[in-house]
Every structure is written in structure tokens, then in C-alpha cells.
Amino acid sequence: QVQLVESGGGLVQAGGSLRLSCAASRNIFSFNSMGWYRQAPGKQRELVATITGGGTTNYADSVKGRFTISRDNAKNTVYLQMNSLKPEDTAVYYCKANRVGLGYWGQGTQVTVSS
């Protein structure tokens, strides 16, 4: 079991930047990977980015080149740096900790990008 607390969301104009943080209640190195997902109103939750314990990253095509996922194992924290934000990035962003056959979600943080 792990508790994940996201922060850093807010309202930003198109072209702006935000950095999301996901603080875990236990050592994130114990998980196979950590990820960020998002869910816009009326849409399914979708993968944004993941990072493995070894540092391998994976991004959705829609955010490649604009978003960067990183992790600080000493702080048990995962980050999502979001640059060049677009109105279509507006969503609730969720952090997830992945283990084989198990996944733990945070409560989410709202990101709103105005045009």
C-alpha cells in the first residue's frame, strides 16, 4: 500500500508551464514504474508519461517534446514538467505507482489551460 499526493496544478495561459509533483508515502524504488495520467471531462483516462526504476521514460505522442517526467528517489517524489501548454492539456492529472498486477492512484490535481 502507498499514498500518493499530487500537487502543482492550477490555471495557466496557453504557452505557459507548470510542474506537477507526486509525493509517495513509501520508497518509490519498490515499484516497477511511476506514471502520470490525465482525464479530461467526458473522456477516458489516458497515459501521459511513465518512468521506470532504471529511468526509462515513455510519453504519449501528444506531449512528446513538451512534457518531461522525472523522479527523485531520495524524496520519494515524481515530477511532471509541462511546457508549451495547450488548452487541450486541460484535465485532472493523476499519479500512479505500478507493480505487477497492482496499481495505486493519487487523488489528482486539476490543470486548466486557457486560450
ZANUKE-974920 format. One record per residue (C-alpha): residue in one letter; y, z, x. Coordinates in steps of 0.02 Angstrom, whole numbers. Each point is the difference from the previous one (the first is absolute). Example, Ala and Ser with C-alpha at 12.3 -4.5 7.8 and 13.67 -1.06 7.14 Angstrom:
! residues 2
+----+--------+--------+--------+
| aa |      y |      z |      x |
+----+--------+--------+--------+
|  A |   -225 |    390 |    615 |
|  S |    172 |    -33 |     69 |
+----+--------+--------+--------+
! end
This chain:
! residues 115
+----+--------+--------+--------+
| aa |      y |      z |      x |
+----+--------+--------+--------+
|  Q |      0 |      0 |      0 |
|  V |    178 |    -36 |     57 |
|  Q |    172 |      9 |    -77 |
|  L |    118 |   -144 |     34 |
|  V |    187 |     14 |    -31 |
|  E |    107 |   -156 |      5 |
|  S |    188 |      2 |     29 |
|  G |    141 |   -117 |     46 |
|  G |     11 |   -105 |   -156 |
|  G |    163 |    -39 |    -86 |
|  L |    122 |   -133 |    -56 |
|  V |     53 |   -132 |    125 |
|  Q |     87 |   -168 |     -9 |
|  A |    -93 |   -160 |     38 |
|  G |     -7 |    -28 |    187 |
|  G |      2 |    185 |     35 |
|  S |   -129 |    114 |     80 |
|  L |    -98 |    156 |    -43 |
|  R |   -130 |    102 |     92 |
|  L |   -136 |     84 |   -100 |
|  S |    -97 |    148 |     66 |
|  C |   -170 |     67 |    -53 |
|  A |    -38 |    176 |     59 |
|  A |   -182 |     53 |     -6 |
|  S |    -64 |    178 |    -17 |
|  R |   -135 |    -30 |    130 |
|  N |    -39 |   -103 |    153 |
|  I |     18 |   -183 |    -46 |
|  F |   -110 |    -50 |    146 |
|  S |   -147 |     57 |   -105 |
|  F |     27 |   -148 |   -117 |
|  N |    -56 |   -178 |     32 |
|  S |    170 |    -66 |    -46 |
|  M |    164 |     43 |    -83 |
|  G |     91 |   -118 |   -114 |
|  W |    151 |    -36 |   -108 |
|  Y |    -19 |    -77 |   -171 |
|  R |    126 |    -39 |   -136 |
|  Q |      5 |    -23 |   -187 |
|  A |    140 |    -88 |    -91 |
|  P |     26 |     22 |   -188 |
|  G |   -129 |    -97 |    -98 |
|  K |    -96 |    -49 |    156 |
|  Q |   -157 |     58 |     87 |
|  R |      9 |    109 |    153 |
|  E |     -7 |   -106 |    157 |
|  L |    -27 |     26 |    185 |
|  V |    155 |     -5 |    109 |
|  A |    -65 |     50 |    171 |
|  T |   -139 |     98 |     84 |
|  I |    -26 |     74 |    172 |
|  T |   -163 |     58 |     77 |
|  G |    -27 |    147 |    115 |
|  G |      0 |   -121 |    144 |
|  G |    167 |    -71 |    -52 |
|  T |    -58 |   -165 |    -75 |
|  T |    119 |    -53 |   -137 |
|  N |    -15 |   -113 |   -151 |
|  Y |    140 |    -62 |   -114 |
|  A |     17 |    -87 |   -165 |
|  D |     69 |   -176 |     25 |
|  S |    152 |     44 |   -104 |
|  V |     59 |    133 |    125 |
|  K |    -54 |    -74 |    167 |
|  G |    144 |     -5 |    122 |
|  R |    104 |    121 |   -105 |
|  F |   -103 |    160 |    -12 |
|  T |    -80 |    101 |    139 |
|  I |   -130 |    136 |    -22 |
|  S |    -22 |    132 |    134 |
|  R |    -79 |    170 |     21 |
|  D |     35 |    159 |     96 |
|  N |   -164 |     93 |     16 |
|  A |     84 |    154 |     74 |
|  K |    107 |     16 |   -157 |
|  N |   -137 |    -57 |   -121 |
|  T |    125 |   -125 |    -67 |
|  V |     -4 |   -184 |    -42 |
|  Y |    158 |   -104 |    -14 |
|  L |     51 |   -162 |    -82 |
|  Q |    157 |    -79 |     70 |
|  M |     65 |   -125 |   -126 |
|  N |    133 |   -124 |     53 |
|  S |     80 |   -149 |    -87 |
|  L |    -44 |     74 |   -168 |
|  K |     -5 |   -112 |   -152 |
|  P |     14 |     41 |   -186 |
|  E |   -184 |    -45 |    -18 |
|  D |    -43 |    145 |    116 |
|  T |     53 |    119 |   -139 |
|  A |   -150 |    110 |    -41 |
|  V |    -75 |    172 |     16 |
|  Y |    -73 |     12 |    175 |
|  Y |   -157 |    102 |     26 |
|  C |    -83 |     64 |    157 |
|  K |   -189 |      1 |     10 |
|  A |   -124 |     78 |    121 |
|  N |   -164 |    -96 |     12 |
|  R |   -174 |     57 |     43 |
|  V |   -161 |    -94 |    -31 |
|  G |    -27 |     14 |   -187 |
|  L |    152 |    112 |    -27 |
|  G |    187 |    -19 |    -18 |
|  Y |    139 |    126 |    -23 |
|  W |    168 |    -45 |    -76 |
|  G |    172 |     75 |     11 |
|  Q |    114 |     18 |   -150 |
|  G |    110 |   -149 |     45 |
|  T |    182 |    -29 |     39 |
|  Q |    114 |   -120 |    -93 |
|  V |     83 |   -143 |     93 |
|  T |    131 |   -100 |    -93 |
|  V |     84 |   -152 |     77 |
|  S |    154 |    -65 |    -89 |
|  S |     56 |   -180 |     12 |
+----+--------+--------+--------+
! end
